[in-house]
Amino acid sequence: MATGFGTDVVVIGAGIFGLSVAWSCLKRGMSVTIVEKTTIGAGASGGVMGALSPNVPENWSPKKQFQLDALLTAEAHWAEIDAISGLPSGYGRLGRIIPITNARGLEHAEIRTEDAKSLWDGEAFWHVEESTKFNGWIAPDAAPFGIIHENLSARINPRLACLSLAKALQFKGCEILEGWEMATIDHNEISGPSGTIRAKAIVMAAGVACFPYLESLWGRNAGMGVKGQSAVLGGVDAANAPMIFGDHTYIIPHENGDISVGSTSENTYGDPYSVDEHLNQVIERAATICPALHASKVKHTWANVRPRARKPDPMLGPIDGPAGLHMATGGFKIGFGISHKCGETIAAMIAGETVFLPKQFHASFAEANK
Ligand SMILES: Cc1cc2nc3c(=O)[nH]c(=O)nc-3n(C[C@H](O)[C@H](O)[C@H](O)COP(=O)(O)OP(=O)(O)OC[C@H]3O[C@@H](n4cnc5c(N)ncnc54)[C@H](O)[C@@H]3O)c2cc1C
């Protein structure tokens, strides 16, 4: 522990970003305290979807490479976490099916089959197949030009994954203070009604709550919350089937036999946590693609707000502000797929190492691009 500091690193927020940063810092031998306003996974991370899916294999970029590296290392990461915590994260690399609905889509899908071979380093495939290969799981009418079947995508159970990671952190000596709300950040110090914590590094991983704070520093909009609604359906056992992504809708079989469907994407909304008729439309779309869902029942629903930076990229690393402050937010729709790699990046930055990071992912890039 550094002299004069209560801890090496204090992380604000016990969502998947904050927990992942804490994990990577601990692995480097730093002492870590997490403060969480309410409870572990109380924000966007406590959800029910959990698609870890790649971008299409074309127009390659450092961003896509970062995401690919994350997806290819996720299995080993979660296996390690689950082994230490003794809890299941629900991770499973079961792949994804995308219905092809027109001739142009088929043409693109076939070109991407070749691109995937080289861009995905031979680690995963992207095939065009007959929809009848997944008879009963996908409606032939929903895929008149066949399907894309890729085996890079995985699913995780977001809520369970947060609990597994939190338990592994605590087992390794990380302090997680729930009910501890950060109110102010000063040089190497955060304060709130529960007290003050001094640390060499402060990592703000407070999800959408990062944006008003950044706005107060930058004097302009830094990002927004995009609401999503989703549902968990029971009564159809398809735990080992690939997830489906069609008509803007994910259908994700989970390890316990439940199937999650979602999500809406709403830039304007009233109550961020309630569901409405938009979710019924999502469920109907899902059942049109996956007829087995007609026999299912809604077990529960969930809505929350994704942290979307102004340019929809993660915001990672130091900014011009209180000494020691690093940002870790902006996971938007792919937060779970990249979180462990974002965590490693922040930990390396805190350790003073040079990191490889797409330039758009640096918080300082967002800061400079007003
Ligand atoms: C409906 C929906 C579906 C989604 N589906 C997927 C998907 O399939 N795949 C995927 O990869 N991603 C998905 N996402 C996105 C993913 O959930 C987010 O990218 C990710 O959870 C963001 O994590 P985070 O840690 O940055 O934020 P959060 O999980 O919101 O964590 C921030 C934490 O900070 C705490 N906090 C806030 N202010 C303070 C404060 N002042 N003091 C202390 N603590 C504070 C909050 O209570 C919260 O626990 C989905 C999101 C939604 C809403």
PDBQT file of the ligand as one rigid body, heavy atoms in Angstrom, charges set to zero:
ROOT
HETATM    1  C1  LIG A 401     -31.387  -3.857 -21.615  1.00  0.00    +0.000 C 
HETATM    2  C2  LIG A 401     -29.896  -3.963 -21.759  1.00  0.00    +0.000 A 
HETATM    3  C3  LIG A 401     -29.365  -5.027 -22.471  1.00  0.00    +0.000 A 
HETATM    4  C4  LIG A 401     -27.986  -5.154 -22.618  1.00  0.00    +0.000 A 
HETATM    5  N1  LIG A 401     -27.489  -6.227 -23.296  1.00  0.00    +0.000 NA
HETATM    6  C5  LIG A 401     -26.143  -6.391 -23.382  1.00  0.00    +0.000 A 
HETATM    7  C6  LIG A 401     -25.601  -7.537 -24.011  1.00  0.00    +0.000 A 
HETATM    8  O1  LIG A 401     -26.344  -8.418 -24.466  1.00  0.00    +0.000 OA
HETATM    9  N2  LIG A 401     -24.255  -7.661 -24.072  1.00  0.00    +0.000 N 
HETATM   10  C7  LIG A 401     -23.410  -6.706 -23.559  1.00  0.00    +0.000 A 
HETATM   11  O2  LIG A 401     -22.185  -6.868 -23.645  1.00  0.00    +0.000 OA
HETATM   12  N3  LIG A 401     -23.903  -5.597 -22.964  1.00  0.00    +0.000 NA
HETATM   13  C8  LIG A 401     -25.243  -5.424 -22.873  1.00  0.00    +0.000 A 
HETATM   14  N4  LIG A 401     -25.748  -4.316 -22.287  1.00  0.00    +0.000 N 
HETATM   15  C9  LIG A 401     -24.812  -3.242 -21.907  1.00  0.00    +0.000 C 
HETATM   16  C10 LIG A 401     -24.097  -3.539 -20.606  1.00  0.00    +0.000 C 
HETATM   17  O3  LIG A 401     -25.035  -3.937 -19.658  1.00  0.00    +0.000 OA
HETATM   18  C11 LIG A 401     -23.346  -2.265 -20.196  1.00  0.00    +0.000 C 
HETATM   19  O4  LIG A 401     -22.412  -1.894 -21.194  1.00  0.00    +0.000 OA
HETATM   20  C12 LIG A 401     -22.555  -2.489 -18.899  1.00  0.00    +0.000 C 
HETATM   21  O5  LIG A 401     -23.354  -3.104 -17.938  1.00  0.00    +0.000 OA
HETATM   22  C13 LIG A 401     -22.024  -1.170 -18.356  1.00  0.00    +0.000 C 
HETATM   23  O6  LIG A 401     -21.337  -1.452 -17.171  1.00  0.00    +0.000 OA
HETATM   24  P1  LIG A 401     -20.797  -0.312 -16.222  1.00  0.00    +0.000 P 
HETATM   25  O7  LIG A 401     -20.060  -0.998 -15.129  1.00  0.00    +0.000 OA
HETATM   26  O8  LIG A 401     -20.083   0.715 -17.023  1.00  0.00    +0.000 OA
HETATM   27  O9  LIG A 401     -22.104   0.441 -15.663  1.00  0.00    +0.000 OA
HETATM   28  P2  LIG A 401     -23.148   0.006 -14.538  1.00  0.00    +0.000 P 
HETATM   29  O10 LIG A 401     -23.429  -1.435 -14.572  1.00  0.00    +0.000 OA
HETATM   30  O11 LIG A 401     -24.313   0.923 -14.666  1.00  0.00    +0.000 OA
HETATM   31  O12 LIG A 401     -22.386   0.254 -13.180  1.00  0.00    +0.000 OA
HETATM   32  C14 LIG A 401     -22.213   1.521 -12.608  1.00  0.00    +0.000 C 
HETATM   33  C15 LIG A 401     -22.335   1.352 -11.098  1.00  0.00    +0.000 C 
HETATM   34  O13 LIG A 401     -21.929   2.579 -10.481  1.00  0.00    +0.000 OA
HETATM   35  C16 LIG A 401     -22.758   2.805  -9.369  1.00  0.00    +0.000 C 
HETATM   36  N5  LIG A 401     -22.709   4.238  -9.064  1.00  0.00    +0.000 N 
HETATM   37  C17 LIG A 401     -23.253   5.255  -9.775  1.00  0.00    +0.000 A 
HETATM   38  N6  LIG A 401     -22.991   6.433  -9.172  1.00  0.00    +0.000 NA
HETATM   39  C18 LIG A 401     -22.253   6.146  -8.070  1.00  0.00    +0.000 A 
HETATM   40  C19 LIG A 401     -21.698   6.951  -7.046  1.00  0.00    +0.000 A 
HETATM   41  N7  LIG A 401     -21.861   8.287  -7.019  1.00  0.00    +0.000 N 
HETATM   42  N8  LIG A 401     -21.014   6.352  -6.040  1.00  0.00    +0.000 NA
HETATM   43  C20 LIG A 401     -20.853   4.992  -6.039  1.00  0.00    +0.000 A 
HETATM   44  N9  LIG A 401     -21.381   4.190  -6.992  1.00  0.00    +0.000 NA
HETATM   45  C21 LIG A 401     -22.069   4.759  -7.996  1.00  0.00    +0.000 A 
HETATM   46  C22 LIG A 401     -24.127   2.318  -9.842  1.00  0.00    +0.000 C 
HETATM   47  O14 LIG A 401     -24.988   2.042  -8.745  1.00  0.00    +0.000 OA
HETATM   48  C23 LIG A 401     -23.754   1.086 -10.645  1.00  0.00    +0.000 C 
HETATM   49  O15 LIG A 401     -23.792  -0.098  -9.862  1.00  0.00    +0.000 OA
HETATM   50  C24 LIG A 401     -27.120  -4.164 -22.072  1.00  0.00    +0.000 A 
HETATM   51  C25 LIG A 401     -27.650  -3.117 -21.342  1.00  0.00    +0.000 A 
HETATM   52  C26 LIG A 401     -29.027  -3.012 -21.173  1.00  0.00    +0.000 A 
HETATM   53  C27 LIG A 401     -29.585  -1.882 -20.346  1.00  0.00    +0.000 C 
ENDROOT
TORSDOF 0
